[in-house]
Amino acid sequence: MTNYKEIKAEILAIGDELLYGQIIDTNSHWISQELDKIGVRVVRRTTVGDNKASMMAAFAEAEKRADIVLMTGGLGPTNDDLTKPLLAEYFNCDIKLVPEALEAVRTFFEKRGRELTDLNRLQAHLPTKCTYIPNEVGTAPGMWFEENETVWMSMPGVPHEMKKLMTDFVLPKIKEIFPLPIIYHKVIKTVGIGESWLADLIRDWENNLPKNIKLAYLPSLGQVKLRLTAFGDDYDELQAAVETQIDLVKPYIEKYIFGYNKETLEESIGRLLKQADKKVALAESCSGGYISHLITSIPGSSKYFQGALVPYHNEFKNSVLNVDQDTLKSYGAVSEQTIIQMSENVRKMFGADFGLASSGIAGPEGGWAEKPVGTVWIACAMEGKTITKKLQLTQDRMLNIQLTAVAALNMLRLCISGKTE
């Protein structure tokens, strides 16, 4: 028997500058994270310009969806800041001077040796139905409403001012007035399989998840994250329930799982290499050192990373990496024959257990009918065995480099784990 209800929130970010792309809305992202921590589910994040019709419509729509509406922006004293007068109109109330707010604004300016102007005084005029919430690090007060069976909080758009109000007042107040659930998340991180194929593999498991555990597919560059979210009263019970479900799904997708929660693919590679006491060296052509950059971005990578070569020009594939000139002439740099020699030779040169190599046509130029832009070969050489794979990627140069890195690191992961076919 649970003693909570699902509490829903909507975040309204107000300001033309957000829609024009002049400012990135980091506020909504931060607020979502903080609400999640206390068990409030954000059902919508809306960005609306400084326009009366748009803002009034956004207020009405948010009220229908959410128990809590949190707003940022539009609280300045100038004519383009509409949040305060429109909230007063929406809640059918007047705007009046709040002496306590005026004193706070006066003190703010006095401490900084600045004059309090008539325009600044307007900051202390607030809708009569709101509760004044002091802003200790700025001049625009917070405004708390409890109207139409919904809680509303209007805050400045300046990030440090908003965060101060959220931390000191909003979050504690929400916890005080709402019976909130505990929310527990765990993310399964997979690589080497597309979202639809992954969904097919785990369909039966997904259909049998308990009602209080939800699954979300979060695809990213060459990877798919499976986020399990459990709702309940007891953290330990939720954690145990999620771990049980992970144990049930593992047999279907274990080959593709490289980590959990915030672990990156390069962190997973480092962990596996250290556990196996193995070392890797790289020969990168089309990826231009990007894979080496990812590997060495991890602290302690010197324990398993021997070094890398970037023989971008064919001349140096031959003179530095010792790829046969005949192989380059007969098959070209972008070929299985060449990538085998690159991976095997760099492994020997650096005395590594694994030699990882890439060669391809990153684009946007350089392709032809037989080998179009996006054609990439990768290989991983180890004692007595070399694994190769041909990739057919995109027309976008940087995307091809990034996808090559993901595919190559995944190939290395499988080789270290002994999961290659």
Salt bridges, closest charged atoms under 4 A:
GLU6 OE2 - ARG41 NE 2.76
GLU10 OE1 - ARG65 NE 2.83
GLU34 OE2 - LYS37 NZ 3.02
ASP36 OD1 - HIS185 NE2 2.61
ASP67 OD1 - LYS5 NZ 3.98
GLU89 OE2 - LYS52 NZ 3.21
GLU103 OE1 - ARG106 NE 3.63
ASP118 OD1 - ARG121 NE 3.75
GLU136 OE1 - LYS164 NZ 3.88
ASP168 OD2 - LYS164 NZ 2.99
GLU176 OE2 - LYS173 NZ 3.67
ASP200 OD1 - ARG203 NH2 2.55
GLU243 OE2 - LYS186 NZ 2.66
GLU263 OE2 - ARG271 NE 2.86
GLU383 OE1 - ARG347 NH2 2.87
GLU421 OE2 - LYS255 NZ 3.25
